């Protein structure tokens, strides 16, 4: 059977809700969930069965001048063609074989049933325009409030190496604002670096969304405050049927009592970061993690009012 619509890409900076949104869209039963093919870590990335290309950078930048071999590789991924032999040559541990069976079966059954691919990949953010134009993807870009975003990264102890971005000449050519990250390349100030990453990503997002069809920017806070209304709207935009089953699954997943892990856990063979949570509680969690001074500083660094 032929897929009944275009593939979907859900992207945004890590900790912006991409796994949550991807899983809620997959609740429709009409999509095959593909987790972070551009993640350079194994797992979930470096799986040639899923993506027959080698990722060299976090936030890999793909454009028309650099699309070989990406176009062939991602054309196979969104067509749900799983490369069994390539996967078996690289990954042969017992857990790898279990993951291969899971993904290969999901791709095969999805293709037979006319399902569409759904790529959940925050590392595709800077290449969102290419996915929309060259692969015909419907692209959903999640944008989270910068204070909540930085607080989440602080809680997890995450930081970012700007060399991953500054080492991509085509990215700097097409989005020169990324060059502003260079003074912080060697900094140990995690708040300043995470805030700068948010600002650079937002600038890229605004630019590509303004000139590209098929890209929709969605605020995490807006969606979390009214998930049923928000996801019903996204289902309509993606051409997915809004059913009682989908509404029930979304309601259950978005109103679960807050867990000790705060809704974040690497789970299952796909290493997905989503787990059921009360989405409304996520809106104010940053107040427990940052001081008023830190909040004011982040708002200043991201050019937001302090009120």
N, C-alpha and C positions, 0 to 999 in steps of 0.2 A: 504494500500500500504506500501511496505517496503521502508525505507529511501534509497536514491540513493548514499549514501556515508557516511563517518564517521562524527561524531559531530566535531564542531570547537570550540576551546577555544581561545579567544583573551584576553591577560593579559599583565601586566606590572604595574609598580607603578602608583598609582593614579596621574592624570595629565600628563600621558604619551601618551594620545590619544586613549585609548582603546574604549571609547564610539564612537568616530569618526570612527575608523576603523570598529567596529562592525556594526554601522549603514550603512556604505558604502558597506560592504559585504552583509548585509541584503537586500540592494537594488536589489540584484539579483532576489529576489522573491523565492529563493529555500531554505531559512533558516528561522527558527523561533527564533527570538531574545529573549534571556533570560538574564535579567539584574541583575548582582551581587547577585547570590544566597548565596555566602559566606560573604556578607556584614552583620556584626552583628547589624547594625542599622535597625530600622523598620520605614518607608520603605527605601530601597527596599528589605532588607533581612527579616529574621524571618517569612518567608512565607512557612509553611509546605506543602501547595499545590504545590509549586514549588520544594522545597527540603525538604524531610522528615527526617531531622536530625538537631540537635541543634548546632549552631556555638558558640564556647567558646572563640575564640581569633580572633582579627584582624590578617590577614595573617595566617590563620589556616594552619598548616603544616600537610599534609596527606602523609603517606608512607605505605608500605606493612605491617609494624608492627603495624599500627594504623588505618587500613582502615575500620574497623567495627565501626560504621554502614555506613561509607561513600560510600562504594562500592554499597550497595543496594540502598541507597538514590540517588546517582548520576546516577546509571543505570536507575532508573525511570525517572530522569530529562531528560537525553539525549534521552530516548525513548519517550519523550513527554507524559508521563503519569501524569496527574494532579490529586492531591489528594483532591477532593472536601470536603469530610467530615472533614479531618484533618484541612484544612484551615478554615472551618466554625466554628469548635470548638474553635479556637484561636482568629480569627479576624472577628468581626461581626459589626463593625461600618459601616455607609453608604458608606464611601469612600473605606473601606476594601471590601465590597461586590461588588462595581464597579470594583475594581482591580481584585477580584476573577473572575468575569464574563469575564473580558478582557483576563486574563492569561489562564483561563480554556478553553475559546473558541479558543484562539490561539494555545494552545497545541492540543486540539481535532482536529481542522481543519488541523493543520500541520501534525499530524499523519495520518489522512485520505488521505492527498494529497501526502504523501511520502516525506515530508520536513525533513531537518536535523536540529538538535538543534545547535544554536550558543550561547555559553556562553560568555558574556562580563563581566569579573570579575577581577579587579586588585587585589583583595584579594586572588586570586588563584595562584598568582605569585610563591610563594615558593613551591607550590605543582604541578607545571607544569609538572614535570617529571612523577608523578603519573597519571595525567590525560592522558598523552600520552601513557604510558605503560599499564595501567589497564583499561582505558576506550576507548583506541584507538583514542583519539582525535587528530586532526590536531591542533597543538598549535602554535599560533603567539604571540611572546613576543615583545612588543613595548619598545624600549629604547630611552629615550630623552636625549639630551645634558644636562649635569648636571647643567650648569648655568641657562638655560631656565627652567629646572625642579625646582630648588630652587627658582627662581624668581616667578614662578607660585604659589608655596606654600606660599611664603612671601606675595604675593598680597592678598591671601585668608585668611591669618592669621592662617594657619594650622601648627600643630606640630605633633610629633609622640611620643607615649609612648613605649619606648623600652622594657618595662616589658611584652608587648604582644608577643614579639619575644623571649626574654630571659627566659620566663616562659614556653617554650616548649622544654623539654629535648631531644626529638627525632630530632628536628631541629638543636640543638646545636651538637648533635652526628654526624649527616650527613653533616652539614655545619658549622664546627667549627669556620670559619671566622666570623660568626655572634657574637661570644663571644666578639669581639673587640668593640661592641657597649656598653658594660657594663659601662665603665668609663663615658659615657655621659648620663647614665640612668636618673640622677636627674638634668641634666643641663637645664638652661633656655636659652641657646644659640641656637636659632632656626636655624640659618644658619649652624652651625656646626652639629647639629643633622640631619637636612635634607640632608646635603652633605654626612654624614656617612651612612644614610639609602640608598642613591643612590649607594654608593660604595659597601655596603654589598649585595644589590640586584643585582648589576652587576656581582659580584663574583659568586653568586649562578646561575645567568642566564648563564654565560659562562661555568660553570661546567656542568650543566644539558644539555645544547645544544651540548656540545662536545661529550657526551656519549649516547644521546638519538635520535632515529629517530623520525620523526614526529614533531619536534620542529624547528621553524624558527624564528630567531631574526631579527627584522626589525627596522631600525632607523627612529624615528619620523621625523627628519629633512629631511632625504632622501625622505620619502614619501610625506611630505608637499611641497617640492620644485617641484615635478612633480607628482601630484596625479593621473592623468589619466594613465600614464605609470606604476606607482607603483601599483595601484589597478588592472590594467589589469594583471600584473604579479601575484599578490596575488590570483586573480580569477582563473588563470590557475593552481596555486599550490593547491588551495582548490578544484579543479574540478568543478568550477562554470561556467556557460555559460556567456561569455562576450557579451552583447547585446547593441543595441543602447539605449534602455530604461535605462539600468544600467549606461552606459556612460553619458547619459544626466542628470540623477539624481546626479551622482557624480560630474559632472561639476558644476551644480547649487549649490550643497551643499558646494563645496570647493572654490568657487569664489565669495561668497556673501560679500557685503561690511561689513567691520568690525563694529560690534555692540558695544554699550557702555559697555556691559558686557564682551567684549573680547572673545566671543564665549563660555561662560560658563553659564549655567543656569540649575537649577533643573526643568525639565518640565515633564508634563504628569503624568499619574498614575504610571509609572515605575520609576519616579524620575531619568531620564536619564540626564547626564550632557552635552550632545552634543547639539549644535545648529549650523545652517549653518554659515560658516565663510570663510574668505579668508585665506586659509592655508598658503600661502607664507608670509603674514603679521605676522603670529605667530612666524616666524623664528627669527625676530629681536625685538620682544616685550620686551624681557628682558632688553634691553638697556634703556628703559624708566622707569624701575622699580628698577634697581640696580646701585649703584655708581661704578666707575672704581675700587675703592679699594675693594668693595664687590665682584666684578667679579673676580678680581685677587685672592682673598682669596678662593673663591669656587673652582677655577681652581687648586689652591695649595692643598686644602683639598681632591680633587678627583684625584690628581696626574696627572693633565693635564698641558700642557705647557701654560705659560702665554702670549705667543705671539699671 
